[in-house]
């Protein structure tokens, strides 16, 4: 039986890979986006008849409530993947309260809001939060605001797992470096240096993270909740 999935931030990168993994397995997937044009998304997902597009800024409470209401009109929700996230790397002297707040709004407040209102349309199911090893132990001074938001998301996972049990499982994935379009723009020498710290000596492909998300959303992981799963290729 197909499931109904909502993937936030699914217009590109990891979110796109996650959404397409579910679509390839005959699920109905709500593709959440914010700034990308609908036309671009429709072209990107043109081969998938079960793709649904839903515009929402996850940091805006009213928009989140409206998003969940629209999904409820068509049925229910089985799986929520909190993937939407942003990073604004800069030196400490260039960071502002406003930029720090924006990171928290999208990366932490967003998952709080979507998880809170998803409960109203989920009877049973799974919530999967996409954090980062930056929230555990691979800190970068240029992204201290991002790191803090991802650490907060791990804590949020623990709380929601306890609150929603036993009917809804809540887990968190903490990826390391991922070979997304954004990271492909990194300096080649920097990428080489980072790979030297990874046991598998490379960045993850988005589909490799998507495979773990898919597993956590499936009935095959029915006894897993309140877990933080690192997918980082192993760190030296």
Residue pairs with C-beta under 8 A, 6 or more apart in sequence:
2 26
2 27
2 28
2 50
3 22
3 27
3 28
3 78
3 79
3 125
3 217
4 27
4 28
4 30
4 71
4 75
4 76
4 77
4 78
4 79
5 19
5 22
5 27
5 28
5 29
5 30
5 77
5 78
5 79
5 80
5 81
5 217
6 29
6 30
6 32
6 54
6 67
6 71
6 77
6 79
6 80
6 81
6 114
6 118
7 15
7 18
7 19
7 22
7 29
7 30
7 31
7 32
7 81
7 83
8 15
8 32
8 56
8 58
8 80
8 81
8 82
8 83
8 84
8 110
8 111
8 114
9 15
9 32
9 33
9 34
9 58
9 83
9 84
9 85
10 16
10 18
10 19
10 29
10 31
10 32
10 33
10 83
11 31
11 33
11 34
11 35
11 36
11 40
11 41
11 44
12 36
12 180
12 181
13 178
13 180
13 181
13 182
13 206
14 83
14 130
14 175
14 178
14 180
14 206
14 209
14 210
15 32
15 81
15 83
15 84
16 44
16 206
17 206
17 207
17 209
17 210
18 81
18 83
18 206
18 209
18 210
18 213
18 214
19 29
19 31
19 45
19 51
20 45
20 48
20 210
21 207
21 210
21 211
21 213
21 214
22 29
22 79
22 214
22 217
23 29
23 45
23 48
23 50
23 51
25 214
26 50
27 50
28 50
28 52
29 48
29 50
29 51
29 52
30 52
30 53
30 54
30 71
31 41
31 45
31 51
31 52
31 53
31 54
32 54
32 55
32 56
32 58
32 67
32 84
33 41
33 53
33 54
33 55
33 56
34 55
34 56
34 57
34 58
34 84
38 53
38 55
41 53
42 53
45 51
45 53
52 74
54 67
54 70
54 71
56 63
56 64
56 66
56 67
57 63
58 64
58 84
58 106
58 110
58 111
58 113
58 114
59 102
59 105
59 106
59 109
59 110
59 113
61 113
64 110
64 113
64 114
64 117
65 117
67 114
67 117
68 77
68 114
68 117
68 118
68 120
68 121
71 77
71 121
72 120
72 121
76 121
76 122
76 123
77 118
77 121
77 122
77 125
78 122
78 124
78 125
78 126
78 217
79 125
79 126
79 127
79 128
79 217
80 114
80 115
80 118
80 122
80 125
80 126
80 127
80 128
81 127
81 128
81 130
81 213
81 217
82 110
82 111
82 114
82 115
82 127
82 128
82 129
82 130
82 153
83 130
84 106
84 107
84 110
85 106
85 107
85 130
85 146
85 149
85 150
86 102
86 103
86 106
86 107
86 146
87 103
87 143
87 146
88 95
88 99
88 102
88 103
88 145
88 146
89 140
89 142
89 143
89 146
90 99
90 142
91 141
91 142
92 141
92 144
95 144
95 145
99 145
100 145
103 145
103 146
103 148
103 149
104 145
104 148
104 149
104 152
107 146
107 149
107 150
107 152
107 153
108 149
108 152
108 153
108 156
111 129
111 153
111 156
112 156
115 127
115 156
115 160
115 170
118 127
119 164
119 168
122 168
123 167
124 167
124 168
125 167
125 168
125 169
126 168
126 169
126 170
126 171
126 216
126 217
126 221
127 160
127 164
127 168
127 169
127 170
127 171
128 170
128 171
128 172
128 173
128 213
128 216
128 217
129 153
129 154
129 156
129 157
129 170
129 171
129 172
129 173
130 172
130 173
130 175
130 209
130 213
131 150
131 151
131 153
131 154
131 157
131 172
131 173
131 174
131 228
132 138
132 146
132 147
132 150
132 174
132 175
132 176
133 174
133 175
133 176
133 230
133 232
133 235
134 140
134 143
134 146
134 147
134 150
135 147
135 148
135 149
135 150
135 151
135 152
135 153
135 154
135 174
136 151
136 154
136 174
136 228
136 230
138 176
138 232
138 235
139 147
140 147
150 174
153 172
154 172
154 174
154 228
157 170
157 171
157 172
157 226
157 228
158 226
160 170
161 169
161 170
161 171
161 225
161 226
162 226
164 170
165 225
165 226
169 216
169 221
169 222
169 224
169 225
170 225
170 226
171 216
171 221
171 224
171 225
171 226
171 227
171 228
171 229
172 227
172 228
172 229
173 209
173 212
173 213
173 216
173 228
173 229
173 231
174 228
174 229
174 230
174 231
174 232
175 204
175 209
175 230
175 231
175 232
176 198
176 203
176 204
176 230
176 231
176 232
176 233
176 235
177 183
177 194
177 198
177 203
177 204
177 232
177 233
178 203
178 204
178 205
178 206
178 209
179 202
179 203
179 204
179 205
179 206
180 206
183 191
183 203
191 203
194 203
195 201
195 202
195 203
196 236
197 235
197 236
198 232
198 233
198 234
198 235
198 236
199 233
199 234
199 235
199 236
200 233
200 234
201 233
202 233
203 233
204 231
204 232
204 233
208 231
209 231
212 229
212 231
215 221
216 224
216 229
